[in-house]
């Protein structure tokens, strides 16, 4: 049997985590409103005893509390029914709280009420729960409420000389409310920023787990398929020799097509077996990416011409933390995708990443028809292709490689038609130190 203290503790505790942050905020407001009503009831006797409230105001005070209680029951019912909760709805909830608080404190001493800082608390709460503009609107409401409470204090001073002719300093109350609101809004911005970063990190972790699982399945499949595929190839060669000795007719074209098909199957199996990059085993070597790209450009023998452009001087080395073999394979995979998209010249550009001095950007641009939106939505998933040929493993491998070394791969529509594949690479530590010196 839970005790009264257990019930009070559960009522005051923060709500359990909700995927819907607005609904979580509404649940918190409902709990805090019930606690506020209990405090106001408990304050009734001291207010009468110490002269903060006139006995004639008690019915109005209780009516205001009853109205706030009924409003909270309605909000609770709305929340339990699962109806939509928006930032405007939350703003309305806090505005009602401020209005009720102003009425209650105006009847019980104004700024002389020892818990009148509940107004500041509600202003700060709005900064944490609402976007910036609604939070500033609540700040304006809070300053108005403090001004009204200041007037109530002056009315009380006319009866009790010990309060003083001027009452508390209203300017101080306004400055305090503004400071609390500013700190709350700043804290809310930080919280949203780091929650977003955490969400992105969790998504990357789940993506890495999916990639590892896919790689394990593909490797097992390829291992099991390799042996019978080799046996089929050997059997085909033996049958070719026997048929040539028996001279049943000219079947050279058929045998050539069979051998080409088997070779293609073997290449597919080998490429599938070698796709995944294990981040835990990946060696982050230091590679001069400028030198590597120039070498790829010189040795490129694709059908589409390749044009390389660098935003840095030709003699300047640019080191990144990436294994050269894996980086070469990733760049070549992006170039092959661009070549399949269009026979027009392919542009490859090396530059610094805007807003990030610790990263370099390689952009591979083609002039094809662009990437299907459904492919972009599932970028990095295996077997994600709309080309009719291929298995969609090129981008799968490139995305996995980039994420494994702490970079990223972005595929975006190119201005003027085509696609931009943006490979973001982390600079090597010595490169960062050299630039900072």
C-alpha positions in Angstrom: 0.0 0.0 0.0 1.7 3.2 -1.1 2.0 5.9 1.6 1.1 9.6 1.2 4.7 10.5 0.8 5.2 8.0 -2.0 2.1 9.4 -3.8 3.5 13.0 -3.4 6.9 11.9 -4.7 5.4 10.2 -7.8 3.3 13.3 -8.4 6.3 15.6 -8.2 8.6 13.4 -10.3 9.3 14.1 -14.0 7.1 12.3 -16.4 8.4 9.1 -18.0 10.2 9.7 -21.4 7.8 10.4 -24.3 8.7 10.3 -28.0 6.4 13.3 -28.4 8.1 16.1 -26.6 5.0 18.4 -26.7 2.9 15.7 -24.9 5.7 15.2 -22.3 5.6 19.0 -21.7 1.8 18.9 -21.2 2.1 16.1 -18.8 4.7 18.0 -16.8 2.5 21.2 -16.8 -0.5 19.2 -15.5 1.6 17.7 -12.6 3.1 21.1 -11.7 -0.4 22.7 -11.8 -1.8 20.2 -9.2 1.2 20.9 -6.9 0.7 24.6 -7.3 -3.0 24.3 -6.3 -2.0 22.4 -3.2 0.5 25.1 -2.2 -2.0 27.9 -2.8 -4.5 26.1 -0.5 -1.8 25.6 2.1 -1.0 29.4 1.9 -4.6 30.5 2.6 -4.3 30.4 6.5 -0.8 32.2 6.6 -2.2 34.9 4.2 -5.1 35.6 6.5 -3.1 35.3 9.7 -0.3 37.7 8.6 -2.5 40.1 6.9 -1.7 39.4 3.2 -5.3 38.7 2.4 -8.6 40.4 3.5 -11.3 37.9 4.6 -13.7 39.4 2.1 -11.4 38.1 -0.7 -11.4 34.5 0.4 -14.4 33.5 -1.8 -12.8 35.0 -4.9 -9.5 33.2 -4.0 -11.2 29.8 -3.7 -13.2 30.4 -6.9 -9.9 31.1 -8.8 -8.4 27.9 -7.3 -11.5 25.9 -8.3 -11.4 27.2 -11.8 -7.7 26.3 -12.1 -8.5 22.9 -10.8 -11.3 22.3 -13.3 -9.1 23.6 -16.1 -6.3 21.1 -15.1 -8.8 18.2 -15.1 -9.8 19.2 -18.7 -6.2 19.4 -19.7 -5.6 16.0 -18.2 -8.5 14.5 -20.1 -7.2 16.0 -23.3 -3.8 14.5 -22.7 -5.2 11.0 -21.8 -7.4 11.0 -24.9 -4.3 11.4 -27.1 -5.5 14.6 -28.8 -3.0 16.7 -30.6 -0.7 18.9 -28.5 1.1 21.8 -30.3 3.4 24.6 -29.1 0.4 27.0 -29.4 -1.6 24.7 -27.1 1.2 24.7 -24.6 1.4 28.5 -24.8 -2.3 28.6 -24.0 -1.7 26.3 -21.0 1.1 28.5 -19.5 -0.9 31.7 -20.3 -3.8 30.3 -18.2 -1.4 29.4 -15.4 0.0 32.9 -15.4 -3.4 34.5 -15.4 -4.6 32.3 -12.5 -1.4 33.0 -10.6 -1.8 36.7 -11.0 -5.3 36.6 -9.7 -4.4 34.4 -6.7 -1.3 36.5 -5.7 -3.2 39.8 -6.3 -5.7 38.5 -3.7 -3.0 37.3 -1.3 -0.5 40.1 -0.9 0.9 40.8 -4.4 4.6 40.9 -4.4 4.6 40.6 -0.6 3.5 37.0 -1.0 6.6 34.9 -0.2 6.0 32.5 -3.1 5.3 35.2 -5.7 8.4 33.9 -7.5 6.1 31.2 -9.0 5.6 33.9 -11.7 9.4 33.8 -12.4 9.3 30.0 -12.4 6.5 29.9 -15.0 8.4 32.3 -17.2 11.5 30.1 -17.0 9.4 27.0 -17.6 8.1 28.6 -20.8 11.7 29.2 -22.0 12.4 25.5 -21.5 9.3 24.1 -23.1 8.4 26.5 -25.9 10.1 27.8 -29.0 11.8 31.2 -28.6 9.0 33.5 -29.8 6.3 32.0 -27.6 8.7 32.0 -24.7 9.3 35.7 -25.2 5.6 36.3 -25.3 5.3 34.5 -22.0 8.1 36.8 -20.6 5.9 39.8 -21.6 2.9 38.3 -19.9 5.1 37.6 -16.8 6.3 41.2 -16.7 2.7 42.4 -17.0 1.7 40.0 -14.1 4.5 41.4 -11.9 3.3 45.0 -12.6 -0.3 44.0 -11.6 1.1 42.4 -8.4 3.0 45.5 -7.7 -0.2 47.5 -7.8 -1.8 45.0 -5.5 1.1 45.4 -3.1 0.6 49.2 -3.1 -3.1 48.7 -2.2 -2.1 46.5 0.7 0.4 49.2 1.8 -2.4 51.6 2.2 -3.8 49.4 5.0 -0.5 48.1 6.6 2.1 50.8 7.2 4.8 48.2 7.8 4.9 47.3 4.1 6.2 50.7 3.2 4.9 53.3 0.8 6.6 52.0 -2.3 6.5 48.3 -1.8 9.1 46.0 -3.4 11.2 47.1 -6.4 9.3 46.2 -9.5 12.3 46.9 -11.8 14.2 44.3 -9.9 11.4 41.8 -10.5 11.4 42.5 -14.2 15.2 42.2 -14.5 15.0 38.9 -12.6 12.2 37.6 -14.9 14.2 38.6 -18.0 17.4 36.9 -16.7 15.5 33.6 -15.9 13.8 33.7 -19.3 17.1 34.2 -21.2 18.9 31.4 -19.3 16.0 29.1 -19.9 15.8 29.8 -23.6 19.5 29.3 -23.9 19.4 26.0 -22.0 16.5 24.8 -24.2 18.5 25.6 -27.3 21.5 23.6 -25.9 19.2 20.7 -25.0 17.6 20.6 -28.4 21.0 20.7 -30.1 22.5 17.9 -28.1 19.3 15.8 -28.3 19.6 16.1 -32.1 23.3 15.1 -32.0 22.5 12.2 -29.8 19.6 11.1 -32.1 22.0 11.3 -35.1 24.6 9.2 -33.2 22.1 6.6 -32.3 20.9 6.4 -35.9 24.5 6.0 -37.1 25.0 3.2 -34.5 21.9 1.4 -35.7 23.0 1.8 -39.3 26.4 0.4 -38.5 24.7 -2.6 -36.8 22.5 -3.2 -39.9 25.6 -2.9 -42.2 27.5 -5.4 -40.1 24.5 -7.8 -40.1 24.1 -7.4 -43.9 27.8 -8.0 -44.4 27.8 -11.1 -42.3 24.8 -12.5 -44.3 26.4 -11.6 -47.6 29.8 -13.1 -46.6 28.1 -16.3 -45.5 26.0 -16.5 -48.7 29.1 -15.9 -50.8 31.1 -18.5 -49.0 28.5 -21.1 -49.5 27.9 -20.1 -53.2 31.6 -19.9 -54.2 32.3 -23.6 -54.1 29.4 -24.8 -56.3 30.1 -21.9 -58.7 33.7 -23.0 -59.1 32.6 -26.5 -59.7 30.2 -25.3 -62.4 33.0 -23.4 -64.1 35.3 -26.4 -64.1 32.5 -28.6 -65.4 31.7 -26.1 -68.2 35.4 -26.2 -69.2 35.4 -30.0 -69.3 32.2 -30.1 -71.3 33.7 -27.5 -73.7 36.8 -29.7 -74.4 34.7 -32.8 -74.9 32.3 -31.2 -77.2 35.2 -29.8 -79.2 36.7 -33.3 -79.6 33.3 -34.7 -80.6 32.8 -31.8 -83.0 29.0 -31.6 -82.7 29.0 -28.3 -84.5 30.1 -24.7 -84.0 29.1 -23.9 -80.4 32.0 -21.5 -79.6 29.6 -18.5 -79.2 27.4 -20.4 -76.7 30.4 -21.5 -74.7 31.8 -18.0 -74.7 28.5 -16.6 -73.4 28.4 -19.3 -70.7 31.9 -18.5 -69.6 31.2 -14.8 -69.5 28.1 -15.4 -67.4 30.0 -17.6 -64.9 32.8 -14.9 -64.7 30.2 -12.2 -64.0 28.6 -14.4 -61.3 32.1 -14.9 -59.7 32.8 -11.2 -59.8 29.5 -10.5 -58.1 30.2 -13.0 -55.4 33.6 -11.6 -54.8 32.4 -8.0 -54.6 29.6 -8.9 -52.2 32.1 -10.7 -50.0 34.4 -7.7 -49.8 31.9 -4.8 -49.3 31.6 -4.3 -45.6 34.2 -2.2 -43.7 34.6 -3.1 -40.1 35.1 0.2 -38.1 36.8 -1.6 -35.2 39.4 -3.2 -37.5 39.8 -0.3 -39.9 43.3 1.3 -39.7 43.1 5.1 -40.0 46.3 5.7 -41.9 47.4 9.1 -43.0 46.8 9.7 -46.7 47.6 12.6 -49.0 44.2 12.9 -50.6 45.4 15.5 -53.2 48.2 13.2 -54.4 45.8 10.3 -54.5 43.1 12.1 -56.6 45.8 13.3 -59.1 47.0 9.8 -59.5 43.4 8.5 -60.0 42.8 11.3 -62.6 46.0 10.4 -64.5 45.2 6.7 -64.6 41.5 7.0 -65.3 40.5 5.0 -68.4 36.7 5.3 -68.2 34.5 6.2 -71.1 33.6 9.6 -69.7 36.4 12.1 -69.4 37.5 13.1 -65.9 38.3 16.7 -64.9 40.0 17.3 -61.5 40.0 20.7 -59.8 41.5 21.6 -56.4 41.0 24.7 -54.3 44.5 24.3 -53.0 48.0 24.9 -54.5 49.3 21.9 -56.5 52.3 21.5 -54.3 50.4 21.6 -51.0 49.9 18.1 -49.3 46.5 17.5 -47.8 46.4 14.7 -45.3 43.3 12.9 -44.2 42.7 10.0 -41.7 41.8 7.3 -44.1 43.4 4.1 -45.5 44.6 4.8 -49.0 43.2 1.5 -50.5 39.8 2.0 -49.1 39.7 5.7 -50.0 40.7 4.8 -53.6 38.0 2.2 -53.9 35.4 4.5 -52.6 36.3 7.4 -55.0 36.5 4.9 -57.9 33.0 3.6 -56.9 31.6 7.1 -57.0 33.3 7.7 -60.4 31.8 4.5 -61.9 28.4 5.6 -60.7 28.9 9.0 -62.3 30.1 7.3 -65.5 27.0 5.1 -65.6 24.7 8.1 -65.2 26.1 10.1 -68.2 28.8 10.0 -70.8 29.4 13.7 -70.3 32.7 14.8 -68.5 32.8 14.0 -64.8 34.0 16.8 -62.5 35.9 15.9 -59.3 36.7 18.8 -56.9 38.7 18.9 -53.7 38.1 21.8 -51.2 37.5 22.6 -47.6 34.2 21.9 -46.0 32.2 25.1 -45.3 32.0 25.8 -41.6 34.3 22.9 -40.7 38.1 23.6 -40.9 38.8 20.0 -39.7 37.3 18.3 -42.8 37.9 18.1 -46.5 35.3 17.7 -49.2 35.5 15.6 -52.4 32.7 16.3 -54.8 32.1 14.0 -57.8 29.6 15.6 -60.2 27.9 14.1 -63.2 25.4 15.4 -65.7 22.9 12.5 -65.8 19.2 12.4 -65.0 19.8 12.6 -61.2 19.1 10.1 -58.5 15.7 8.6 -57.8 14.2 10.1 -54.6 13.5 6.6 -53.3 17.2 5.8 -53.5 18.1 9.0 -51.6 15.6 8.2 -48.8 17.4 4.8 -48.2 20.9 5.9 -49.1 23.5 3.5 -47.7 21.3 0.5 -47.7 22.5 -2.5 -49.7 20.7 -3.6 -52.9 19.4 0.0 -53.2 19.4 0.8 -57.0 17.0 1.8 -59.7 19.5 1.5 -62.7 18.2 -1.8 -63.9 21.7 -3.2 -63.6 24.0 -3.5 -60.7 23.2 -4.3 -57.1 23.4 -0.9 -55.4 26.4 -2.1 -53.4 28.7 0.8 -54.6 26.9 3.5 -52.5 26.4 0.9 -49.7 30.2 0.4 -49.5 31.0 4.1 -49.9 28.6 5.2 -47.1 29.8 2.5 -44.8 33.5 3.4 -45.5 32.9 7.2 -44.9 31.0 6.6 -41.6 33.6 4.1 -40.4 36.4 6.7 -40.6 34.3 9.5 -39.0 33.2 11.1 -42.3 30.0 11.2 -44.3 28.7 10.7 -47.8 25.9 13.0 -49.2 24.2 12.6 -52.5 22.4 15.8 -53.7 20.9 17.1 -56.9 23.4 19.1 -58.9 22.6 22.6 -59.9 21.9 22.5 -63.7 21.1 18.8 -63.7 22.8 15.7 -62.6 24.1 14.6 -59.2 26.7 15.7 -56.7 28.3 13.0 -54.5 29.9 14.7 -51.6 32.5 12.7 -49.7 33.4 14.4 -46.4 36.8 13.2 -44.9 38.4 14.1 -41.5 41.7 15.8 -41.7 44.7 14.1 -40.1 45.8 15.3 -36.7 49.1 16.5 -38.0 47.4 18.4 -40.8 45.2 20.2 -38.2 48.3 21.0 -36.0 50.2 22.3 -39.0 47.4 24.7 -39.9 47.1 25.9 -36.3 50.8 26.6 -36.0 
